[in-house]
Amino acid sequence: MKIVEEVIKQMKTPVTFLNITKQTEFRKDGHPSVYGRGSVENKTLNSQDCSHWCLPGVPDSWNELLYAFLVLRKKAIPGS
């Protein structure tokens, strides 16, 4: 990530980098699901467990962070 941060610092156009890597690593569900797969009569099932696809998870956390960032940024702009 240091390379990305260094490149962003050198860019002429202002860019904000929301690094969600560490936050995602701390979550047990911060990975693609391999659970819930099984077989019935030698046929592979591609079903996923509900804790990865029905409940709020990592992408929802990313969306909340992005939304909060955008709201706070808008408040920081004078006249908005």
C-alpha positions as CSV (number, residue, x, y, z in Angstrom):
1,M,0.0,0.0,0.0
2,K,2.9,2.3,0.5
3,I,3.5,2.4,-3.3
4,V,-0.1,3.4,-3.9
5,E,0.1,6.1,-1.3
6,E,3.4,7.5,-2.7
7,V,1.9,7.6,-6.3
8,I,-1.2,9.4,-5.0
9,K,1.0,12.0,-3.3
10,Q,2.7,12.7,-6.6
11,M,-0.5,13.0,-8.7
12,K,-1.5,16.5,-9.9
13,T,-5.2,15.7,-9.6
14,P,-6.3,15.4,-5.9
15,V,-7.2,11.8,-5.1
16,T,-8.4,10.4,-1.8
17,F,-7.5,6.8,-1.0
18,L,-9.7,5.0,1.5
19,N,-7.6,2.0,2.6
20,I,-10.0,-0.7,3.8
21,T,-7.4,-3.5,3.7
22,K,-6.7,-3.7,7.5
23,Q,-10.3,-3.2,8.4
24,T,-11.3,-6.1,6.2
25,E,-8.5,-8.4,7.5
26,F,-9.8,-8.1,11.0
27,R,-13.2,-9.5,10.0
28,K,-13.6,-13.2,10.0
29,D,-16.0,-12.9,7.0
30,G,-13.5,-10.8,5.1
31,H,-13.0,-13.4,2.4
32,P,-14.9,-15.0,-0.5
33,S,-17.1,-17.8,0.9
34,V,-16.2,-21.4,0.4
35,Y,-18.7,-22.6,3.0
36,G,-21.9,-24.2,2.2
37,R,-20.7,-26.2,-0.7
38,G,-21.4,-29.8,-0.7
39,S,-22.6,-32.7,-2.8
40,V,-25.8,-34.7,-3.2
41,E,-25.5,-37.9,-5.1
42,N,-22.1,-36.9,-6.5
43,K,-23.5,-33.5,-7.8
44,T,-21.7,-30.4,-6.5
45,L,-23.9,-27.8,-4.9
46,N,-23.0,-24.2,-5.4
47,S,-25.0,-22.8,-2.5
48,Q,-23.6,-20.3,-0.1
49,D,-24.3,-20.0,3.6
50,C,-26.6,-17.1,4.6
51,S,-24.0,-15.4,6.9
52,H,-22.0,-14.4,3.8
53,W,-24.8,-13.5,1.4
54,C,-27.9,-12.5,3.5
55,L,-26.5,-10.6,6.5
56,P,-24.6,-7.3,6.4
57,G,-20.9,-8.0,5.7
58,V,-17.7,-6.5,4.5
59,P,-19.0,-4.7,1.4
60,D,-21.7,-3.1,3.5
61,S,-19.0,-1.8,5.8
62,W,-17.1,-0.4,2.8
63,N,-20.3,1.4,1.7
64,E,-20.8,2.9,5.1
65,L,-17.3,4.2,5.2
66,L,-17.6,5.7,1.7
67,Y,-20.9,7.3,2.6
68,A,-19.6,8.8,5.8
69,F,-16.5,10.1,3.9
70,L,-18.7,11.8,1.3
71,V,-21.0,13.3,3.8
72,L,-18.1,14.7,5.9
73,R,-16.3,16.0,2.8
74,K,-19.5,17.8,1.7
75,K,-19.9,19.5,5.1
76,A,-16.2,20.6,4.9
77,I,-16.8,22.4,1.6
78,P,-17.8,26.0,2.3
79,G,-21.2,26.9,0.9
80,S,-22.5,23.4,0.6
